[in-house]
């Protein structure tokens, strides 16, 4: 199945900015993060189809995954 990716520019810079990833059925958000080489403890938060979800959420064909890193500042 294909999961579409919408990555924050910081994450895209680290991963090469892929637009999608082909994964097996039943793949979870944290599984896709692992494939991309994104440390889940540094991922900040993720959205699937515009909704904030936990990392163990099972993805479906055509879902859009947005990954936002923790950002600092002040």
C-alpha positions as CSV (number, residue, x, y, z in Angstrom):
1,X,0.0,0.0,0.0
2,X,1.1,3.6,-0.5
3,X,1.2,6.2,2.3
4,X,1.6,9.8,1.1
5,X,4.1,12.0,3.0
6,X,3.9,15.6,3.9
7,X,7.0,16.3,5.9
8,X,8.0,19.4,7.8
9,X,11.0,21.0,6.0
10,X,13.4,20.0,8.8
11,X,12.3,16.3,8.6
12,X,12.3,16.5,4.7
13,X,15.9,17.7,4.8
14,X,16.9,14.6,6.9
15,X,15.0,12.1,4.8
16,X,15.5,13.4,1.3
17,X,11.9,14.6,1.1
18,X,10.1,11.5,-0.3
19,X,6.5,12.2,-1.4
20,X,5.3,8.7,-0.6
21,X,6.4,5.4,0.7
22,X,5.2,1.9,-0.2
23,X,4.7,-0.3,2.9
24,X,3.0,-3.6,3.9
25,X,-0.6,-3.7,5.0
26,X,-1.0,-3.1,8.7
27,X,2.0,-0.7,8.9
28,X,1.9,1.7,11.8
29,X,3.0,5.3,12.0
30,X,6.1,4.3,14.0
31,X,6.9,1.7,11.4
32,X,6.9,4.4,8.7
33,X,9.0,6.6,10.9
34,X,11.5,3.8,11.2
35,X,11.6,3.2,7.4
36,X,12.3,6.9,7.0
37,X,15.0,6.9,9.6
38,X,13.1,9.3,11.9
39,X,13.6,8.8,15.6
40,X,10.1,8.7,17.0
41,X,11.3,10.3,20.2
42,X,12.3,13.3,18.2
43,X,9.3,13.3,15.8
44,X,7.3,15.8,17.9
45,X,3.9,14.9,16.6
46,X,2.3,13.3,13.6
47,X,-1.0,13.8,11.8
48,X,-2.8,11.3,9.6
49,X,-5.2,12.8,7.2
50,X,-5.1,16.0,9.3
51,X,-5.8,14.4,12.7
52,X,-3.2,14.0,15.5
53,X,-2.7,10.3,16.2
54,X,-0.6,8.1,18.4
55,X,2.5,6.4,16.9
56,X,0.8,3.0,17.1
57,X,-2.0,4.0,14.7
58,X,-2.4,1.6,11.8
59,X,-2.2,3.3,8.4
60,X,-4.3,2.6,5.3
61,X,-3.7,2.8,1.6
62,X,-3.7,6.5,0.5
63,X,-3.4,8.0,4.0
64,X,-1.4,11.2,4.3
65,X,1.2,11.3,7.1
66,X,2.5,14.7,8.3
67,X,5.5,14.6,10.6
68,X,6.3,17.7,12.7
69,X,9.6,17.7,14.7
70,X,10.0,19.2,18.1
71,X,11.1,22.8,17.7
72,X,12.8,24.9,20.2
73,X,13.0,28.6,20.6
74,X,12.1,31.4,22.8
